[in-house]
Amino acid sequence: MSKRETGIVPASMMRFHDALTRYLRSPDPVFYVRGKSEARRSVVRSKLGLLIAQTDNAPAWWAHWVTTTSGSSIDFATVPTHMFDAIAGGADTINRGRYYVAHIVPAKLGPRDPDQWTRDQAVARFVCNIHPVNHFYVPMAHRRLGEDRQVIANAAALAAATHEEVWRAFLALAGPEADAYLAGLPPAGAEPTIASDAHRALVTSGRRIPETEPGVEYSSTRLEFRADVIEQLAWDARFRVVTPFGTYEFTKREFYDAFPNIVTTKSYRVGRRYHGARLHLRAERFRLED
């Protein structure tokens, strides 16, 4: 997937927005919102009568897929709530292209308890999560760019310029908290403020990174524990494993407590690397929210 292919043309963006607003006018829509991992793959009714489905970043993958894949229908009944469901349904083209979907306005902005949400608050959480005008795409190897406030400010300015009408309509749905968040960003146009390319290379290599960062970090195509990285750490130092399916973070102590059998295997002790087909499922509670 080229950089050009990650973008969404204005006509497709408008098509998605029109489908979304029609869906929101339906009698009893499901609001797909970012939420707790243990609640995913289920739909519950809040105390105020709203249907809530808690998700990971799968709806953002799906939104990119339906707006860039020829012939894809925008059917909100098919929105995946878990990344593995998106993969099974083929809605992971942005992930297969090794891009990370970041959000301009955070998907978890506002009150956390769905039972306390008004309908407008549920709409705001939903559109911030799923609307592609609120998404931007960064190479997986440099996904931390998606957290940089200067990059977010630049992405907001680009969305406003490229999809002006849809961006205004999105902000009306996203509500006053979105406006307040955007007002707190730095002016658009400056260079990112996060670490340099050289520093990011140091991070993703698995070498120790500066004390201002959380331990060490490395990238892998799957969840994999690397003894040469982990064993150099103090017990309460953290390490992160960045995979196409999410970022997992542990302290060394948590790793030993949660996976005592792994550290005794020949793969880990001698081969210095351990991975397994279902390891990501066993480590789900350590996966960071995107």
C-alpha positions, 0 to 999 in steps of 0.5 A: 500500500502506497502513501497515496492509497492510505488517503480517502478522496473527498467523494468517498469521505462524503459518502461515508458521512452521509451513510453515518448520518442516515444510520444515526437517524435510525430508530435504535442504532448501536454506538461503537465506542472505544472501551474495555477489552473484556467488554468487546464482541458484545452489545449492551443497553445502557441505563439510559437505553442506548445500545453500546458496543465497546471496541478496539481500533477495528472500526477505524480499520473498517472505515478505511476499508469501506471508503477505499475498497471498490464495491464495499458497502457501508453497512454499520451492522457489519462493523467489527468490534475486535481487530481479529474480527476485522482481519477475518472479514478482510477489513484490515487493508490499512494494517496489512499495508503496515500503517497505524490508524491514529485519531485527531480527536481522541476516541475516549474523550469525555465521561467514561461510564456509558451508563452516564452518557446522554445520546449526544455524548454517545454520538460524540464517542461513536463518531470520534471512534469511527469517522475517517475524517477524524483518522490519519495514518502513520507508518507502523514503524513510527506509530508514536507520531500518532501521539504527537500533538504537533502531528495531530494539529497538522492532521486536523488542519489537513482534514479541515482543508481537504474535507471542509464540509465533512470536517465541520459536520463531524465537529458538530457531532463530536460536540464541545469537548472536541472543540476544546481539545482542538483549541488546546493543540499547538498551531498547525504547520510546525515540525513534530516534537517527538524524538528524531528518526535516530532515536526511534531507530534506537527504540525499535531495535530493542536497545535501552532508551533514555530514562524519560521513556518507559523502559525499552520497546521493540517491534515484531510481526507477532507478540514475541518475548525476546530474552536479550531485551527483557533480561537486561531490565530491572524487575520494575522496568517496563518493556513494550512489544509493538505488533500489527495487532496492538502494543503490549506493555509489561514490567519484567516482574509482570512478565515473569508472574504472568508467564512463568512457564515461558521463561523456563522454555528452551526457546526463551533460554537458549533461542532467546525468543519465544512466541506462540500461536495464541500468545496474544490472547493470553496477553490481552490484558497487557495490550495498550488501548490505541 
